[in-house]
Amino acid sequence: MVDRNADAFANQLLALPVGDRARLAQLLLASIEGRDPSAAAAWDEEIDRRAAALTSGTVAGVPATDVFAAVERKLAR
């Protein structure tokens, strides 16, 4: 049986704005998964690689409106 206090707390959390819930979810996951010190460096390298590819013209950016429209089409299926 779930503690009623936990249920009440969960309901309060679920009533938060979506941005606050997302941030809370990130914090909770990070507390469970732990931090990999090499992850930040790996992300920095990936960001640099992608930025260089955009700058050099190796890849082209896609307008956000096109991306969101494609997502909407896929979700509508």
C-alpha positions as CSV (number, residue, x, y, z in Angstrom):
1,M,0.0,0.0,0.0
2,V,1.3,3.4,-1.0
3,D,1.6,5.9,1.8
4,R,-1.0,8.6,1.5
5,N,1.5,11.3,2.3
6,A,3.6,10.1,-0.7
7,D,0.4,10.2,-2.9
8,A,-0.4,13.7,-1.8
9,F,3.2,14.8,-2.4
10,A,3.2,13.2,-5.9
11,N,-0.1,15.0,-6.7
12,Q,1.5,18.4,-5.6
13,L,4.5,17.7,-7.8
14,L,2.3,16.7,-10.8
15,A,0.5,20.0,-10.5
16,L,3.7,22.0,-11.1
17,P,4.3,23.6,-14.5
18,V,5.8,21.3,-17.1
19,G,9.2,23.1,-17.0
20,D,9.5,22.7,-13.3
21,R,8.5,19.0,-13.5
22,A,11.1,18.5,-16.3
23,R,13.8,20.1,-14.1
24,L,12.8,18.0,-11.1
25,A,12.9,14.9,-13.3
26,Q,16.5,15.7,-14.4
27,L,17.6,16.2,-10.8
28,L,16.0,13.0,-9.6
29,L,17.5,11.0,-12.5
30,A,20.9,12.5,-11.9
31,S,20.7,11.5,-8.2
32,I,20.0,7.9,-9.2
33,E,22.4,7.5,-12.1
34,G,25.3,9.4,-10.7
35,R,27.6,11.6,-12.7
36,D,30.1,10.4,-15.2
37,P,33.0,12.9,-15.2
38,S,33.9,12.1,-18.8
39,A,30.3,12.7,-20.0
40,A,30.7,16.5,-19.9
41,A,33.9,16.4,-21.9
42,A,32.3,14.0,-24.4
43,W,29.4,16.4,-24.8
44,D,31.8,19.3,-25.3
45,E,33.6,17.4,-28.0
46,E,30.3,16.5,-29.7
47,I,29.1,20.1,-29.6
48,D,32.4,21.3,-31.1
49,R,32.2,18.6,-33.8
50,R,28.7,19.5,-34.8
51,A,29.4,23.2,-34.8
52,A,32.4,22.7,-37.0
53,A,30.3,20.6,-39.4
54,L,27.8,23.4,-39.6
55,T,30.4,26.1,-40.1
56,S,32.2,24.2,-42.8
57,G,29.0,23.4,-44.7
58,T,29.5,19.6,-44.3
59,V,26.0,19.5,-42.9
60,A,23.1,21.9,-43.2
61,G,20.8,23.0,-40.5
62,V,17.1,22.3,-40.7
63,P,14.7,25.1,-39.8
64,A,12.9,24.4,-36.5
65,T,9.5,24.8,-38.2
66,D,10.3,22.0,-40.6
67,V,11.4,19.7,-37.7
68,F,8.3,20.5,-35.7
69,A,6.1,19.9,-38.7
70,A,7.7,16.5,-39.3
71,V,7.2,15.5,-35.6
72,E,3.6,16.6,-35.8
73,R,3.0,14.5,-38.9
74,K,4.6,11.4,-37.2
75,L,2.6,11.9,-34.0
76,A,-0.6,12.2,-36.0
77,R,-0.3,8.7,-37.4
